[in-house]
Amino acid sequence: MVHIVDSQRALSYPGWSLRQGEFAVQNPYFRKHDSQPRQKKQKQEPSRTDVQTNEHHSTIASWLSHCIEEAQTAWPSIEKAEENNSKDDPPNIDFISLLKLTERFMTPIQGIIEVDQDCMVMDTLDLLNIVITNPANSCRRIQLPDDTRYLVPPQASFLMGDMHTSMDPLVDFGKQWNEELDILLIILTSGKTAQSKGGFDCVVLDPPWPNKSVHRSSHYETQDIYDLFTIPLPSLLRPGQCSLVAVWVTNKPKYRRFIQEKLFKAWGVTWAADWYWVKMTTAGELVMPLDSPHRKPYEQIVVGHTCDQDHDIGSQSIFSTPCKRHSRKPPLQDILSPYLRSDPQCLEMFARCLIPSWTSWGNECIKFQHEQYFAREEAVVDAETLLTKEVASENEMNGKELLGSKCT
């Protein structure tokens, strides 16, 4: 099945649009040469990894070619956005280093912080190792002491921590959400409905796989693949129910085998399918040739489940324009939705942005929530300006001093 994802739209929120140009790759990274390149004097033998990668590619190339033709036929006419050529990110806080500095004297905090104001002022350290949630149906913002502001989308929650210190609060939060739902179900059915089991219905993971080029460029911190065994995934999932697990992985065959044969087995997850994210320009071209011997224009997602019976998922192809920010993936919520129950509880691990109604965990899970990545819609600005004037007028009438707000 072919899915076309408009990441620009999917990563925008009510009242806030993702900044234009983030997903505006207009030209391929490189094209296929018309003529054969000159052979090197000393032809090197291909590595074992290259051989295995090409072997796997040969098994899916024909299917992917058909998917590409179908996607290009249906590719939307995208208004040509001005590409954002700025190489500098907004002045984000280095949350990874901050977590490392504080891990010796900070312990995970039980409980939940609700963002209960349109703009809530918080200390930077208060963001770490505790669940923060926005219960509203609209975006709210968190403002830090340096006036840095981050957007929290509707019904979204996040826990910023590392794998060694924040797993217990994450497990507890998943269970707590369902315990509250159980109480509501019991009230609505006069106690006749059996309680559901706490946990998440879907977990998407995007681990920072070891990669030499990434390590050299310092885009983000990678980790040992065996650290993934420390994730208590069975405790995170809803026990006794049919849950989905999706893991983003590079094209190295050993990592895909590691997930299927070791990691899923340790977690009690059954492999179901491999999905492929194919990267396209805004004009509908592949960002590089499909048969490129060095890099492929796609990445993989290994999908598994905990169902008692076989879960018919099947191979899926996902087409979207990549982001200019390194390793930012297209959101999967719309593609996963048909395989989940209604109103599912979903979790993204190793996240770097937030999704409405999802829980996000990671050591920089609000990195791409910086306010400068978004543009406010004029209607929202006008409504807030009107509200501020009304509050000022009311306070003046009541003889109260109006404190200035930094969230404008």
C-alpha positions as a Markdown table, in Angstrom:
| # | Residue | x | y | z |
|---|---|---|---|---|
| 1 | Met | 0.0 | 0.0 | 0.0 |
| 2 | Val | 1.2 | 3.5 | -0.8 |
| 3 | His | 0.9 | 6.4 | 1.6 |
| 4 | Ile | 1.8 | 10.0 | 0.9 |
| 5 | Val | 2.5 | 12.1 | 4.0 |
| 6 | Asp | 2.4 | 15.9 | 4.0 |
| 7 | Ser | 4.8 | 16.4 | 6.9 |
| 8 | Gln | 4.3 | 20.2 | 6.7 |
| 9 | Arg | 0.6 | 19.8 | 7.5 |
| 10 | Ala | 1.0 | 16.8 | 9.8 |
| 11 | Leu | 3.5 | 18.6 | 12.0 |
| 12 | Ser | 1.4 | 21.8 | 12.3 |
| 13 | Tyr | -1.1 | 22.4 | 15.1 |
| 14 | Pro | -4.4 | 24.3 | 15.5 |
| 15 | Gly | -3.3 | 28.0 | 15.6 |
| 16 | Trp | 0.3 | 27.2 | 14.8 |
| 17 | Ser | 1.8 | 26.3 | 11.4 |
| 18 | Leu | 5.2 | 24.7 | 10.9 |
| 19 | Arg | 7.6 | 27.3 | 9.5 |
| 20 | Gln | 7.7 | 27.2 | 5.7 |
| 21 | Gly | 10.8 | 25.7 | 4.1 |
| 22 | Glu | 11.4 | 22.9 | 6.7 |
| 23 | Phe | 10.2 | 20.3 | 4.2 |
| 24 | Ala | 11.0 | 22.0 | 0.9 |
| 25 | Val | 13.7 | 19.8 | -0.7 |
| 26 | Gln | 13.2 | 20.8 | -4.3 |
| 27 | Asn | 16.1 | 19.0 | -6.0 |
| 28 | Pro | 17.6 | 15.5 | -5.7 |
| 29 | Tyr | 20.7 | 15.2 | -3.6 |
| 30 | Phe | 22.3 | 13.6 | -6.7 |
| 31 | Arg | 21.1 | 12.0 | -9.9 |
| 32 | Lys | 22.1 | 8.9 | -11.8 |
| 33 | His | 25.1 | 9.5 | -14.1 |
| 34 | Asp | 24.3 | 9.3 | -17.8 |
| 35 | Ser | 27.7 | 7.8 | -18.5 |
| 36 | Gln | 29.6 | 5.2 | -16.6 |
| 37 | Pro | 32.1 | 6.7 | -14.1 |
| 38 | Arg | 35.7 | 6.1 | -14.5 |
| 39 | Gln | 37.0 | 3.0 | -12.7 |
| 40 | Lys | 39.4 | 3.5 | -9.9 |
| 41 | Lys | 42.9 | 2.1 | -10.4 |
| 42 | Gln | 42.5 | -0.3 | -7.5 |
| 43 | Lys | 39.0 | -1.8 | -7.3 |
| 44 | Gln | 38.1 | -2.5 | -3.7 |
| 45 | Glu | 36.1 | -5.5 | -2.8 |
| 46 | Pro | 32.7 | -4.6 | -1.5 |
| 47 | Ser | 32.3 | -4.9 | 2.3 |
| 48 | Arg | 30.1 | -7.6 | 3.8 |
| 49 | Thr | 27.6 | -4.9 | 4.8 |
| 50 | Asp | 27.4 | -3.6 | 1.3 |
| 51 | Val | 26.8 | -7.1 | -0.1 |
| 52 | Gln | 24.1 | -7.8 | 2.4 |
| 53 | Thr | 22.4 | -4.5 | 1.8 |
| 54 | Asn | 22.3 | -5.0 | -1.9 |
| 55 | Glu | 21.0 | -8.5 | -1.5 |
| 56 | His | 18.1 | -7.2 | 0.6 |
| 57 | His | 17.6 | -4.3 | -1.8 |
| 58 | Ser | 17.3 | -6.8 | -4.7 |
| 59 | Thr | 14.3 | -8.5 | -3.0 |
| 60 | Ile | 12.3 | -5.3 | -2.7 |
| 61 | Ala | 13.5 | -3.3 | -5.7 |
| 62 | Ser | 10.7 | -4.4 | -8.0 |
| 63 | Trp | 8.0 | -3.9 | -5.5 |
| 64 | Leu | 9.4 | -0.4 | -4.5 |
| 65 | Ser | 9.5 | 0.5 | -8.2 |
| 66 | His | 5.8 | -0.1 | -8.6 |
| 67 | Cys | 5.1 | 1.8 | -5.4 |
| 68 | Ile | 7.2 | 4.7 | -6.7 |
| 69 | Glu | 5.3 | 4.8 | -10.0 |
| 70 | Glu | 2.0 | 4.8 | -8.1 |
| 71 | Ala | 3.2 | 7.6 | -5.7 |
| 72 | Gln | 4.5 | 9.8 | -8.5 |
| 73 | Thr | 1.1 | 9.5 | -10.3 |
| 74 | Ala | -0.7 | 10.6 | -7.2 |
| 75 | Trp | 1.9 | 13.0 | -6.0 |
| 76 | Pro | 0.2 | 16.2 | -5.0 |
| 77 | Ser | 0.8 | 19.5 | -6.7 |
| 78 | Ile | 2.7 | 21.2 | -3.9 |
| 79 | Glu | 2.9 | 25.0 | -3.9 |
| 80 | Lys | 6.6 | 25.7 | -4.3 |
| 81 | Ala | 7.7 | 27.0 | -0.9 |
| 82 | Glu | 10.8 | 29.0 | -0.5 |
| 83 | Glu | 13.5 | 26.7 | 0.8 |
| 84 | Asn | 14.8 | 27.6 | 4.2 |
| 85 | Asn | 18.5 | 27.7 | 3.6 |
| 86 | Ser | 19.4 | 28.7 | 7.2 |
| 87 | Lys | 21.8 | 26.1 | 8.7 |
| 88 | Asp | 21.3 | 27.3 | 12.2 |
| 89 | Asp | 18.7 | 25.9 | 14.5 |
| 90 | Pro | 16.9 | 28.2 | 17.0 |
| 91 | Pro | 18.9 | 28.7 | 20.2 |
| 92 | Asn | 17.9 | 25.4 | 21.7 |
| 93 | Ile | 19.0 | 24.3 | 25.2 |
| 94 | Asp | 21.4 | 21.3 | 25.2 |
| 95 | Phe | 19.1 | 19.0 | 27.1 |
| 96 | Ile | 21.3 | 16.0 | 26.6 |
| 97 | Ser | 24.3 | 17.6 | 28.4 |
| 98 | Leu | 22.0 | 19.0 | 31.0 |
| 99 | Leu | 20.6 | 15.6 | 31.8 |
| 100 | Lys | 24.1 | 14.2 | 32.1 |
| 101 | Leu | 25.1 | 17.0 | 34.5 |
| 102 | Thr | 22.1 | 16.5 | 36.7 |
| 103 | Glu | 21.8 | 12.7 | 36.8 |
| 104 | Arg | 23.8 | 12.4 | 40.0 |
| 105 | Phe | 21.7 | 14.7 | 42.1 |
| 106 | Met | 18.3 | 14.6 | 40.4 |
| 107 | Thr | 16.0 | 11.6 | 40.8 |
| 108 | Pro | 12.8 | 11.0 | 38.8 |
| 109 | Ile | 9.8 | 12.7 | 40.3 |
| 110 | Gln | 6.5 | 10.9 | 40.6 |
| 111 | Gly | 3.4 | 12.8 | 39.5 |
| 112 | Ile | 2.4 | 15.0 | 36.6 |
| 113 | Ile | 2.8 | 18.7 | 35.8 |
| 114 | Glu | -0.1 | 20.1 | 33.9 |
| 115 | Val | 0.5 | 23.0 | 31.6 |
| 116 | Asp | -2.7 | 24.8 | 32.8 |
| 117 | Gln | -2.1 | 28.2 | 31.3 |
| 118 | Asp | -1.8 | 29.4 | 27.7 |
| 119 | Cys | 1.8 | 30.2 | 28.6 |
| 120 | Met | 3.3 | 28.7 | 31.7 |
| 121 | Val | 6.7 | 29.9 | 33.1 |
| 122 | Met | 8.9 | 27.0 | 34.3 |
| 123 | Asp | 12.5 | 26.6 | 35.5 |
| 124 | Thr | 14.6 | 24.6 | 33.0 |
| 125 | Leu | 15.4 | 21.9 | 35.5 |
| 126 | Asp | 11.7 | 21.4 | 36.2 |
| 127 | Leu | 11.4 | 20.0 | 32.7 |
| 128 | Leu | 13.6 | 17.0 | 33.5 |
| 129 | Asn | 12.5 | 13.5 | 34.7 |
| 130 | Ile | 8.9 | 14.2 | 35.2 |
| 131 | Val | 5.8 | 13.8 | 33.0 |
| 132 | Ile | 4.5 | 17.2 | 31.6 |
| 133 | Thr | 1.1 | 17.2 | 29.9 |
| 134 | Asn | -1.2 | 19.6 | 28.2 |
| 135 | Pro | -4.8 | 18.7 | 28.9 |
| 136 | Ala | -6.3 | 21.3 | 26.7 |
| 137 | Asn | -7.7 | 21.0 | 23.2 |
| 138 | Ser | -5.4 | 23.8 | 22.0 |
| 139 | Cys | -1.6 | 24.5 | 22.0 |
| 140 | Arg | 0.0 | 25.8 | 25.1 |
| 141 | Arg | 3.5 | 27.1 | 25.7 |
| 142 | Ile | 6.2 | 26.7 | 28.2 |
| 143 | Gln | 8.5 | 29.7 | 28.8 |
| 144 | Leu | 11.9 | 29.2 | 30.4 |
| 145 | Pro | 13.8 | 31.9 | 32.4 |
| 146 | Asp | 15.8 | 32.9 | 29.3 |
| 147 | Asp | 12.5 | 33.7 | 27.5 |
| 148 | Thr | 12.9 | 30.5 | 25.3 |
| 149 | Arg | 9.4 | 29.1 | 24.6 |
| 150 | Tyr | 8.3 | 25.6 | 23.6 |
| 151 | Leu | 4.9 | 24.5 | 22.1 |
| 152 | Val | 3.0 | 21.7 | 23.7 |
| 153 | Pro | 0.3 | 20.5 | 21.3 |
| 154 | Pro | -3.3 | 19.5 | 22.3 |
| 155 | Gln | -3.5 | 16.5 | 24.7 |
| 156 | Ala | 0.2 | 15.8 | 24.3 |
| 157 | Ser | 2.5 | 14.7 | 27.1 |
| 158 | Phe | 6.2 | 14.3 | 27.4 |
| 159 | Leu | 8.9 | 13.0 | 29.7 |
| 160 | Met | 12.4 | 14.2 | 29.1 |
| 161 | Gly | 15.0 | 11.8 | 30.6 |
| 162 | Asp | 17.4 | 9.0 | 29.8 |
| 163 | Met | 17.0 | 5.3 | 29.8 |
| 164 | His | 18.7 | 4.8 | 33.2 |
| 165 | Thr | 16.6 | 7.3 | 35.3 |
| 166 | Ser | 13.2 | 7.8 | 33.7 |
| 167 | Met | 11.7 | 4.5 | 32.7 |
| 168 | Asp | 9.7 | 4.0 | 36.0 |
| 169 | Pro | 7.8 | 7.3 | 35.7 |
| 170 | Leu | 7.0 | 6.5 | 32.1 |
| 171 | Val | 5.6 | 3.1 | 33.0 |
| 172 | Asp | 3.6 | 4.5 | 35.8 |
| 173 | Phe | 2.2 | 7.3 | 33.6 |
| 174 | Gly | 0.9 | 4.8 | 31.0 |
| 175 | Lys | -0.8 | 2.8 | 33.7 |
| 176 | Gln | -2.2 | 5.8 | 35.5 |
| 177 | Trp | -3.9 | 7.1 | 32.3 |
| 178 | Asn | -5.7 | 3.8 | 31.9 |
| 179 | Glu | -6.6 | 3.6 | 35.6 |
| 180 | Glu | -8.4 | 6.9 | 35.3 |
| 181 | Leu | -10.2 | 5.6 | 32.2 |
| 182 | Asp | -11.2 | 2.5 | 34.1 |
| 183 | Ile | -12.9 | 4.6 | 36.8 |
| 184 | Leu | -14.9 | 6.5 | 34.0 |
| 185 | Leu | -15.9 | 3.2 | 32.4 |
| 186 | Ile | -17.1 | 1.7 | 35.7 |
| 187 | Ile | -19.2 | 4.8 | 36.4 |
| 188 | Leu | -20.7 | 4.9 | 32.9 |
| 189 | Thr | -21.6 | 1.2 | 33.0 |
| 190 | Ser | -22.6 | 0.9 | 36.7 |
| 191 | Gly | -19.6 | -1.3 | 37.4 |
| 192 | Lys | -20.4 | -3.9 | 34.8 |
| 193 | Thr | -17.4 | -3.3 | 32.6 |
| 194 | Ala | -14.2 | -5.1 | 33.5 |
| 195 | Gln | -11.2 | -2.9 | 34.1 |
| 196 | Ser | -8.8 | -2.5 | 31.2 |
| 197 | Lys | -5.1 | -3.2 | 31.8 |
| 198 | Gly | -2.8 | -0.1 | 31.9 |
| 199 | Gly | -0.3 | 0.5 | 29.3 |
| 200 | Phe | 0.3 | 1.8 | 25.7 |
| 201 | Asp | -1.5 | 0.4 | 22.6 |
| 202 | Cys | 1.4 | 1.5 | 20.3 |
| 203 | Val | 5.0 | 2.3 | 20.8 |
| 204 | Val | 7.2 | 3.9 | 18.0 |
| 205 | Leu | 10.9 | 3.9 | 18.6 |
| 206 | Asp | 13.5 | 5.9 | 16.7 |
| 207 | Pro | 16.8 | 4.8 | 18.3 |
| 208 | Pro | 20.0 | 6.7 | 17.4 |
| 209 | Trp | 21.7 | 3.8 | 15.7 |
| 210 | Pro | 25.6 | 3.8 | 15.7 |
| 211 | Asn | 26.7 | 5.5 | 12.5 |
| 212 | Lys | 30.2 | 6.7 | 11.7 |
| 213 | Ser | 29.1 | 9.7 | 9.5 |
| 214 | Val | 26.6 | 10.8 | 12.2 |
| 215 | His | 29.3 | 10.5 | 14.8 |
| 216 | Arg | 31.7 | 12.6 | 12.8 |
| 217 | Ser | 29.1 | 15.3 | 12.0 |
| 218 | Ser | 27.9 | 15.4 | 15.7 |
| 219 | His | 24.2 | 15.7 | 14.6 |
| 220 | Tyr | 23.1 | 13.8 | 17.6 |
| 221 | Glu | 24.4 | 11.3 | 20.2 |
| 222 | Thr | 24.3 | 7.6 | 19.2 |
| 223 | Gln | 24.2 | 4.7 | 21.5 |
| 224 | Asp | 25.1 | 1.0 | 21.9 |
| 225 | Ile | 22.4 | -1.1 | 20.4 |
| 226 | Tyr | 22.4 | -3.5 | 23.4 |
| 227 | Asp | 21.2 | -0.6 | 25.6 |
| 228 | Leu | 17.8 | -1.2 | 24.0 |
| 229 | Phe | 17.4 | -4.3 | 26.0 |
| 230 | Thr | 17.1 | -2.1 | 29.1 |
| 231 | Ile | 13.8 | -0.6 | 27.9 |
| 232 | Pro | 11.0 | -2.4 | 29.8 |
| 233 | Leu | 8.8 | -2.6 | 26.8 |
| 234 | Pro | 6.5 | -5.4 | 28.1 |
| 235 | Ser | 5.7 | -3.1 | 31.1 |
| 236 | Leu | 5.0 | -0.2 | 28.8 |
| 237 | Leu | 2.5 | -2.1 | 26.6 |
| 238 | Arg | -1.1 | -2.9 | 27.6 |
| 239 | Pro | -0.9 | -6.5 | 28.9 |
| 240 | Gly | -3.0 | -9.1 | 27.4 |
| 241 | Gln | -4.1 | -6.9 | 24.5 |
| 242 | Cys | -3.0 | -6.5 | 20.9 |
| 243 | Ser | -0.4 | -3.7 | 20.8 |
| 244 | Leu | 1.8 | -2.5 | 17.9 |
| 245 | Val | 5.6 | -1.8 | 18.1 |
| 246 | Ala | 7.3 | 0.0 | 15.2 |
| 247 | Val | 11.1 | 0.6 | 15.2 |
| 248 | Trp | 12.9 | 2.9 | 12.7 |
| 249 | Val | 16.1 | 1.4 | 11.5 |
| 250 | Thr | 18.9 | 2.2 | 9.1 |
| 251 | Asn | 19.5 | 0.1 | 6.0 |
| 252 | Lys | 22.2 | -1.9 | 7.6 |
| 253 | Pro | 21.0 | -5.6 | 7.6 |
| 254 | Lys | 22.5 | -6.4 | 10.9 |
| 255 | Tyr | 20.4 | -3.9 | 12.7 |
| 256 | Arg | 17.2 | -5.2 | 11.0 |
| 257 | Arg | 18.1 | -8.7 | 12.0 |
| 258 | Phe | 19.0 | -7.6 | 15.5 |
| 259 | Ile | 15.4 | -6.2 | 15.9 |
| 260 | Gln | 13.7 | -9.2 | 14.4 |
| 261 | Glu | 15.7 | -12.0 | 16.0 |
| 262 | Lys | 16.9 | -10.6 | 19.3 |
| 263 | Leu | 15.1 | -7.4 | 20.4 |
| 264 | Phe | 11.6 | -8.4 | 19.5 |
| 265 | Lys | 12.1 | -11.9 | 21.0 |
| 266 | Ala | 13.3 | -10.4 | 24.3 |
| 267 | Trp | 10.3 | -8.1 | 24.4 |
| 268 | Gly | 7.8 | -10.8 | 23.5 |
| 269 | Val | 6.9 | -9.1 | 20.2 |
| 270 | Thr | 6.2 | -10.9 | 16.9 |
| 271 | Trp | 7.6 | -9.5 | 13.7 |
| 272 | Ala | 4.8 | -8.6 | 11.3 |
| 273 | Ala | 6.2 | -6.5 | 8.4 |
| 274 | Asp | 8.8 | -4.1 | 7.1 |
| 275 | Trp | 7.7 | -0.7 | 6.0 |
| 276 | Tyr | 9.7 | 1.7 | 3.9 |
| 277 | Trp | 9.9 | 5.5 | 4.0 |
| 278 | Val | 10.8 | 6.7 | 0.5 |
| 279 | Lys | 12.2 | 10.2 | 0.2 |
| 280 | Met | 10.9 | 12.5 | -2.5 |
| 281 | Thr | 11.5 | 16.1 | -3.6 |
| 282 | Thr | 8.6 | 18.5 | -3.7 |
| 283 | Ala | 8.4 | 17.8 | -7.4 |
| 284 | Gly | 8.0 | 14.0 | -6.9 |
| 285 | Glu | 11.5 | 12.9 | -7.8 |
| 286 | Leu | 13.5 | 10.5 | -5.7 |
| 287 | Val | 16.2 | 12.3 | -3.7 |
| 288 | Met | 18.7 | 9.9 | -5.1 |
| 289 | Pro | 18.6 | 6.9 | -7.6 |
| 290 | Leu | 16.8 | 3.8 | -6.3 |
| 291 | Asp | 19.8 | 1.7 | -7.3 |
| 292 | Ser | 22.5 | 3.9 | -5.9 |
| 293 | Pro | 25.3 | 1.6 | -4.7 |
| 294 | His | 26.2 | 3.8 | -1.7 |
| 295 | Arg | 23.0 | 5.3 | -0.3 |
| 296 | Lys | 19.4 | 4.4 | -0.8 |
| 297 | Pro | 16.5 | 6.9 | -1.0 |
| 298 | Tyr | 14.6 | 5.0 | 1.7 |
| 299 | Glu | 14.7 | 4.1 | 5.3 |
| 300 | Gln | 13.0 | 1.1 | 7.0 |
| 301 | Ile | 10.5 | 0.6 | 9.9 |
| 302 | Val | 10.3 | -2.9 | 11.4 |
| 303 | Val | 6.8 | -3.5 | 12.7 |
| 304 | Gly | 5.7 | -6.1 | 15.2 |
| 305 | His | 2.8 | -6.9 | 17.5 |
| 306 | Thr | 1.8 | -8.7 | 20.7 |
| 307 | Cys | -1.5 | -10.2 | 19.4 |
| 308 | Asp | -2.5 | -13.7 | 20.1 |
| 309 | Gln | -3.2 | -14.3 | 16.4 |
| 310 | Asp | -1.5 | -13.2 | 13.2 |
| 311 | His | -2.1 | -9.5 | 12.7 |
| 312 | Asp | -2.5 | -8.7 | 9.0 |
| 313 | Ile | -0.4 | -5.6 | 8.5 |
| 314 | Gly | 1.6 | -6.2 | 5.3 |
| 315 | Ser | 4.4 | -4.1 | 3.7 |
| 316 | Gln | 3.7 | -0.4 | 3.4 |
| 317 | Ser | 5.5 | 2.3 | 1.5 |
| 318 | Ile | 5.5 | 5.8 | 2.9 |
| 319 | Phe | 6.4 | 8.8 | 0.6 |
| 320 | Ser | 7.2 | 12.2 | 1.8 |
| 321 | Thr | 9.6 | 15.1 | 1.4 |
| 322 | Pro | 12.5 | 14.9 | 4.0 |
| 323 | Cys | 13.2 | 17.6 | 6.4 |
| 324 | Lys | 16.3 | 19.8 | 6.2 |
| 325 | Arg | 16.9 | 18.9 | 9.9 |
| 326 | His | 19.0 | 15.8 | 10.2 |
| 327 | Ser | 17.1 | 12.5 | 10.9 |
| 328 | Arg | 13.6 | 14.1 | 11.4 |
| 329 | Lys | 11.1 | 11.4 | 10.3 |
| 330 | Pro | 7.6 | 11.8 | 8.9 |
| 331 | Pro | 4.8 | 11.2 | 11.5 |
| 332 | Leu | 3.2 | 7.8 | 11.4 |
| 333 | Gln | 0.0 | 8.3 | 13.4 |
| 334 | Asp | -2.3 | 8.4 | 10.4 |
| 335 | Ile | -0.7 | 5.2 | 8.9 |
| 336 | Leu | -0.8 | 3.3 | 12.2 |
| 337 | Ser | -4.4 | 4.3 | 13.0 |
| 338 | Pro | -6.2 | 1.6 | 11.0 |
| 339 | Tyr | -4.4 | -1.1 | 13.0 |
| 340 | Leu | -5.2 | 0.4 | 16.5 |
| 341 | Arg | -8.4 | 0.6 | 18.6 |
| 342 | Ser | -10.3 | 3.8 | 18.7 |
| 343 | Asp | -8.7 | 6.5 | 21.0 |
| 344 | Pro | -5.5 | 4.6 | 21.5 |
| 345 | Gln | -2.8 | 5.5 | 24.0 |
| 346 | Cys | 0.4 | 5.9 | 21.9 |
| 347 | Leu | 4.1 | 6.5 | 22.9 |
| 348 | Glu | 7.1 | 7.7 | 20.8 |
| 349 | Met | 10.5 | 6.9 | 22.3 |
| 350 | Phe | 13.7 | 8.8 | 21.4 |
| 351 | Ala | 11.3 | 11.5 | 20.2 |
| 352 | Arg | 12.5 | 15.0 | 19.2 |
| 353 | Cys | 9.1 | 16.5 | 18.8 |
| 354 | Leu | 5.6 | 16.2 | 20.2 |
| 355 | Ile | 2.4 | 14.7 | 18.6 |
| 356 | Pro | -1.1 | 15.7 | 19.7 |
| 357 | Ser | -2.7 | 13.1 | 22.0 |
| 358 | Trp | 0.6 | 11.1 | 22.1 |
| 359 | Thr | 3.2 | 10.7 | 24.9 |
| 360 | Ser | 6.8 | 11.4 | 23.9 |
| 361 | Trp | 9.9 | 10.3 | 25.7 |
| 362 | Gly | 13.6 | 11.1 | 25.1 |
| 363 | Asn | 16.5 | 13.2 | 26.2 |
| 364 | Glu | 15.6 | 16.0 | 23.8 |
| 365 | Cys | 12.0 | 15.3 | 23.1 |
| 366 | Ile | 11.0 | 19.0 | 22.7 |
| 367 | Lys | 13.9 | 19.9 | 20.5 |
| 368 | Phe | 11.7 | 20.7 | 17.5 |
| 369 | Gln | 9.0 | 22.3 | 19.6 |
| 370 | His | 10.9 | 25.6 | 19.9 |
| 371 | Glu | 8.5 | 28.4 | 19.1 |
| 372 | Gln | 10.8 | 29.7 | 16.3 |
| 373 | Tyr | 10.0 | 26.5 | 14.3 |
| 374 | Phe | 6.4 | 27.7 | 14.0 |
| 375 | Ala | 4.4 | 30.6 | 12.8 |
| 376 | Arg | 1.3 | 31.7 | 14.7 |
| 377 | Glu | -1.9 | 32.1 | 12.7 |
| 378 | Glu | -3.3 | 35.7 | 12.8 |
| 379 | Ala | -6.6 | 34.6 | 14.2 |
| 380 | Val | -4.8 | 33.3 | 17.3 |
| 381 | Val | -2.8 | 36.5 | 17.7 |
| 382 | Asp | -5.9 | 38.6 | 17.4 |
| 383 | Ala | -7.9 | 36.5 | 19.9 |
| 384 | Glu | -5.1 | 36.6 | 22.5 |
| 385 | Thr | -4.7 | 40.4 | 22.0 |
| 386 | Leu | -8.4 | 40.9 | 22.6 |
| 387 | Leu | -8.3 | 38.6 | 25.7 |
| 388 | Thr | -5.3 | 40.6 | 27.1 |
| 389 | Lys | -7.2 | 43.9 | 26.6 |
| 390 | Glu | -10.3 | 42.5 | 28.3 |
| 391 | Val | -8.2 | 41.2 | 31.3 |
| 392 | Ala | -6.4 | 44.6 | 31.5 |
| 393 | Ser | -9.7 | 46.4 | 31.5 |
| 394 | Glu | -11.2 | 44.2 | 34.2 |
| 395 | Asn | -8.1 | 44.5 | 36.4 |
| 396 | Glu | -8.2 | 48.3 | 36.0 |
| 397 | Met | -11.8 | 48.4 | 37.0 |
| 398 | Asn | -11.1 | 46.2 | 40.1 |
| 399 | Gly | -8.1 | 48.4 | 41.0 |
| 400 | Lys | -5.6 | 45.6 | 40.5 |
| 401 | Glu | -2.1 | 46.0 | 39.1 |
| 402 | Leu | -1.7 | 44.3 | 35.7 |
| 403 | Leu | 1.5 | 42.3 | 35.6 |
| 404 | Gly | 3.1 | 42.3 | 32.2 |
| 405 | Ser | 3.1 | 39.0 | 30.3 |
| 406 | Lys | 6.2 | 37.8 | 28.5 |
| 407 | Cys | 4.2 | 35.4 | 26.4 |
| 408 | Thr | 3.1 | 37.5 | 23.5 |
